Each structure stands twice: as structure tokens, then as C-alpha cells.
Amino acid sequence: MGTTLIDRIASVTFQNGILRVDCIAAGPNNEERASGTLLIPANQAHVVLQSLIGAAQELDRRMRGARLQTDAGKPDNVEDDQASATASPRETPTSTASNGSPGVRANGKKQPSVN
């Protein structure tokens, strides 16, 4: 069994009872290339997707806990307080459509364009 790196999802389609997830990875010089396709039988799609969601939520919970422990060990510093006041507490991942149009945040809101 091989290992597939997934940097982003190119497309998701459903055909003939199979959910197909086309995956993309960054190649040399950050050029995107197809890295593989996940083929999930329709009767297993819900279970597989729920497992991925649960794993992502658990990872997020652990990362938050580790971040709180790290922050609790830091001495109070005026510079850190000023920097954290201007920085967002958590960056929302975005994606760019394959046609180069502005991305959409994971929460469904359109990412502001930068000109």
C-alpha cells in the first residue's frame, strides 16, 4: 500500500456509487500535481467522512491544549501582548479555485481580495 500526500482537494465527484476525491500535492518549485484519487464506496462515505471530521476535531483540541500550556509558561511581556492584540487568534485556511478566483474560507465566507 502506498502513501499519498494531500496538500489540497482538487474535486469531489459522485459517479456509479463511488465518491471520488481528486487530490493535489505540491511538486518541485511549488508546482501542483495530481497525487492520487480517494475512491470511497457510497455506502461507506458517511462513515469515512465522519471519521475524518472526528480526527480533525481531536487534533484541533490537542493543538489548542498544547498552545494553552505553552502560553501559560511564558512570562508576561508587553511586546507579546501588543502583537497578539493585532494578530488574529486563529488563521482560517483558504483555498483558491483552480481558475485562480479568490478563495473561500473554511467557514464559507469569501476571502477578501488583496490588491
Secondary structure, 3 states (H helix, E strand, C coil): CCCCCCCEEEEEEEECCEEEEEEEEECHHHCEEEEEEEEEEHHHHHHHHHHHHHHHHHHHHHHHHHHHHHHHCCCCCHHHHHHHHHCCCCCCCECCCCCCCCCEECCCCECCCCC
